[in-house]
């Protein structure tokens, strides 16, 4: 299948905030990819988003959902009605650059095992710096903490071309997520119990367990406003991040890893709650404890989900898992950039070697 033949659907999940459509949709409509359709999946907005779309952007297909299913559920519902070889799941607060689609689709067309990919994500309001939600591709350390090339915790690097190369990653950002449609449906789509936050990491993890690859493509760039749904520091965001992280680890990790990982992560999360208290951030501290109580009370549900994957797949040798602690490196070692991480050159070389082994 040639680049021109591959059909692409850019699908934007949306809920209220009509002004975001007015501001960011024109750049998407200006995309030059020839075999393209643009879809807005509306999560039962209560403002005038849908009438605005129908009146001002008649070329855009609108899917009206009957309730707010969140990010995960909204996409699962909408993508049942979208026919394309590739989906591009795009946040409604992303400005795309000219020719942003072509490099990523061309890269994915080279290898049918590439199931997910992302472009370079820069900040909309400060375009010289990487953006929090995905930067230059996502990784995970051996304790289950996620980070990015170009972003470690709250520190964002300046884009100086240091991450222009295409590399395999553990996860690709949900802010601008390219997906091979057949692979997405093969693994069952998003886990709707996540609602929002970390659902793309869970999906990319399951794609790897199914034998696929996730990539970052550095010669495509988009600009993400960020925080349009839940801003950083919102207790609900804190709750979802802590709860969903534990859910993801329980679902996808091998049993021998869970024996030590869940108790250790629970302890580290408790320390995080004390840190919030120390900084008089009592709502976030409460959110951490609420996340833990909901996770442990629903342990049986998450355990059943891991059985659907199968223990044999859970022990696969995955790429993109950093063998050291990103928490220790950042908070104790004071490391703020990806290139400064201990043994990172060796890790990236091993990461590439695993890809080569899988493709030979």
SULJOHU-V153038 format. One record per backbone hydrogen bond with DSSP energy under -1.0 kcal/mol. CO is the residue of the C=O (numbers start at 1). NH is the residue of the N-H. E is the energy in kcal/mol with one decimal. If there is no record, write none. Layout:
{{CO | NH | E} {CO | NH | E}}
This chain:
{{2 | 6 | -1.6} {7 | 86 | -2.0} {8 | 37 | -1.9} {9 | 88 | -2.6} {10 | 39 | -3.3} {11 | 90 | -2.1} {12 | 41 | -2.7} {14 | 43 | -3.5} {17 | 20 | -1.9} {18 | 22 | -1.8} {19 | 23 | -1.9} {20 | 24 | -2.8} {21 | 25 | -1.8} {25 | 29 | -2.4} {26 | 30 | -1.5} {28 | 31 | -1.7} {35 | 8 | -2.4} {37 | 10 | -2.3} {38 | 61 | -2.6} {39 | 12 | -3.0} {40 | 63 | -2.7} {41 | 14 | -2.5} {42 | 44 | -1.6} {42 | 65 | -2.7} {48 | 52 | -2.1} {49 | 53 | -2.3} {50 | 54 | -2.5} {51 | 55 | -2.0} {52 | 56 | -2.5} {53 | 57 | -2.5} {57 | 60 | -1.8} {61 | 40 | -2.8} {63 | 42 | -2.8} {67 | 69 | -1.0} {69 | 73 | -1.0} {70 | 74 | -1.2} {71 | 75 | -2.1} {72 | 76 | -2.2} {73 | 77 | -2.4} {74 | 78 | -2.5} {75 | 79 | -2.9} {78 | 81 | -2.0} {85 | 181 | -2.0} {86 | 9 | -2.4} {87 | 179 | -3.2} {88 | 11 | -2.6} {89 | 177 | -2.5} {93 | 225 | -2.7} {95 | 223 | -3.0} {97 | 100 | -1.1} {101 | 105 | -2.3} {102 | 106 | -2.6} {103 | 107 | -1.8} {104 | 108 | -2.4} {105 | 109 | -2.2} {111 | 114 | -1.8} {113 | 213 | -2.9} {115 | 180 | -2.7} {116 | 215 | -2.2} {117 | 178 | -2.8} {118 | 217 | -2.7} {120 | 222 | -2.5} {121 | 131 | -2.2} {122 | 224 | -2.8} {126 | 129 | -2.4} {128 | 159 | -3.5} {129 | 123 | -2.7} {131 | 134 | -1.3} {131 | 135 | -1.4} {134 | 137 | -2.4} {135 | 121 | -2.3} {137 | 149 | -2.2} {138 | 170 | -2.1} {138 | 171 | -1.7} {139 | 147 | -2.0} {140 | 322 | -2.5} {141 | 144 | -2.0} {145 | 141 | -2.7} {147 | 139 | -3.2} {148 | 151 | -1.3} {149 | 136 | -2.7} {150 | 157 | -2.7} {151 | 148 | -2.7} {152 | 155 | -2.2} {155 | 152 | -2.0} {157 | 130 | -2.6} {161 | 164 | -1.1} {167 | 216 | -2.8} {171 | 138 | -2.2} {175 | 91 | -2.6} {177 | 89 | -3.0} {178 | 117 | -1.9} {179 | 87 | -2.5} {180 | 184 | -2.2} {181 | 185 | -2.1} {182 | 186 | -1.8} {183 | 187 | -1.8} {184 | 189 | -2.5} {185 | 188 | -1.0} {191 | 194 | -1.8} {194 | 196 | -3.1} {195 | 71 | -1.1} {195 | 72 | -1.9} {198 | 202 | -2.2} {199 | 203 | -2.2} {200 | 204 | -2.6} {201 | 205 | -2.3} {202 | 206 | -2.3} {203 | 207 | -2.3} {204 | 208 | -1.9} {205 | 209 | -2.3} {206 | 210 | -1.4} {207 | 212 | -2.7} {208 | 211 | -2.1} {213 | 115 | -2.5} {213 | 116 | -1.4} {214 | 169 | -2.5} {215 | 118 | -1.4} {216 | 167 | -1.4} {220 | 120 | -3.2} {221 | 97 | -1.3} {222 | 122 | -2.5} {223 | 95 | -2.9} {224 | 124 | -1.9} {231 | 234 | -2.1} {234 | 238 | -2.1} {235 | 239 | -2.7} {236 | 240 | -2.5} {237 | 241 | -2.5} {238 | 242 | -2.3} {239 | 243 | -2.7} {240 | 244 | -2.7} {241 | 245 | -1.6} {242 | 246 | -1.5} {243 | 247 | -2.3} {244 | 248 | -2.5} {245 | 249 | -2.0} {246 | 250 | -2.4} {247 | 251 | -2.3} {248 | 252 | -2.0} {249 | 253 | -1.9} {254 | 258 | -1.9} {255 | 259 | -1.5} {257 | 261 | -2.6} {258 | 262 | -1.5} {260 | 264 | -1.6} {261 | 265 | -3.1} {262 | 266 | -2.4} {263 | 267 | -1.8} {264 | 268 | -2.4} {265 | 269 | -2.6} {266 | 270 | -1.9} {267 | 271 | -2.0} {268 | 272 | -1.8} {269 | 273 | -2.0} {270 | 274 | -1.8} {271 | 275 | -2.0} {272 | 276 | -2.2} {273 | 277 | -2.0} {274 | 278 | -2.6} {275 | 279 | -1.5} {276 | 281 | -3.6} {277 | 280 | -2.3} {281 | 285 | -1.6} {282 | 286 | -2.3} {283 | 287 | -1.9} {284 | 288 | -1.8} {285 | 289 | -1.6} {286 | 290 | -2.4} {287 | 291 | -2.3} {288 | 292 | -2.0} {289 | 293 | -2.3} {290 | 294 | -2.3} {291 | 295 | -2.1} {292 | 296 | -2.6} {293 | 297 | -2.0} {296 | 299 | -1.2} {298 | 302 | -1.6} {299 | 303 | -2.3} {300 | 304 | -2.0} {301 | 305 | -1.4} {302 | 306 | -1.6} {303 | 307 | -1.3} {306 | 310 | -1.9} {310 | 314 | -1.4} {313 | 316 | -1.7} {316 | 318 | -1.1} {320 | 140 | -1.9} {322 | 142 | -1.2} {325 | 329 | -2.2} {326 | 330 | -2.0} {327 | 331 | -2.7} {328 | 332 | -1.7} {328 | 333 | -2.5} {329 | 335 | -2.4} {338 | 341 | -1.5} {341 | 344 | -1.7} {343 | 347 | -2.4} {344 | 348 | -2.7} {345 | 349 | -2.1} {346 | 350 | -2.5} {347 | 351 | -2.3} {348 | 352 | -2.1} {349 | 353 | -2.0} {350 | 354 | -2.3} {351 | 355 | -1.4} {352 | 356 | -2.1} {353 | 357 | -2.3} {354 | 358 | -1.9} {355 | 359 | -1.6} {356 | 360 | -1.1}}
